[in-house]
Amino acid sequence: MIDLKGTMGIPFLKKSRFTGSDGALRFVLEKRSRDDGDCLAAVCWHGLYCSDATPDEEKTTEYFPFTKEGLAQAQEWLNAQR
């Protein structure tokens, strides 16, 4: 189970992306700029390889508000992908 509490938060994501894994599930959380403002992108895939070594067509991306609540939603979504 992915639990991000105490690990990182929105201030961290303003400056850097966060990568992690849970079993075979790999994921990246990062801030992205869109026409309607900043959002939180949650990208996940299953396998042994890092994001750069995994083809984009094997990844699933979901967007959330770039807020504390959006981060909680992203965590919930990632746990549902396992």
N, C-alpha and C positions, 0 to 999 in steps of 0.2 A: 504494500500500500504506500502510495506517495503521500508524504506529509511535509509540506513546505513551511509550516509554522516554526519560527525560530531559525530557519535556515537562510532565508532571503526574503526580500520584500520589494515593493515598488521603488524605493530609493536605490536599491542595488540595480534594478532593471533599467533605471534611467541612464546608467553608465555602462552596463555590460549585459551580456546574455548569460543565461543560466542553463547548464546542461545536467542531465541526470539519467538514471535508469532504475528500473525495478524489474528484476528477472530479465526476460528478453525484451521488455519494452524500453526503448530509448526515447528521450525527449529533449526539446529545447524550448525555453521560454525567452522571448525577446520583445522589446519595444519596436513597433513599426509605425511609420508615418503613412497616413492615408489622406485622401482628399477631405474627409470629415474629421480629421484630427488624429491624435496618437491612439494606438490600440495595442493590446497584448496579444502576440501571436504564440500559440501553443502548437508545436510541431511534434509529431510522434511517429514511430515506426518500430517494427519488430525485427530483431536480428542481432548480429554480433558487432556490427560496424558503426563507426561514428557517423555523424551527419554528413560530413564532407565525402565519405566513402560510400554513402547510400544514395542511389538514384532518387531524384525528386518524385518519380512516379510511384515509389514505394512508401512515401511519406503522406501523412494526413495532417492538414493544417486547419485550425479553428481559431477564430478571432474573438476577443473579449474586450470589455472596457479596460482602459489602462488605469485601474483603480484597485484598491484593496479588495473590494467585492469581486472585481473581474479576476483577480488572482485566485480567489477562493473558487470561483466558477471554473477556472482553468484546471485547478487541482482536481475538482470533482470530475471534469471531463476526462482528464488523463487517467484517473482511476477507473473510469468506465471503459477505457480502451484496452485494459489488460486482458 
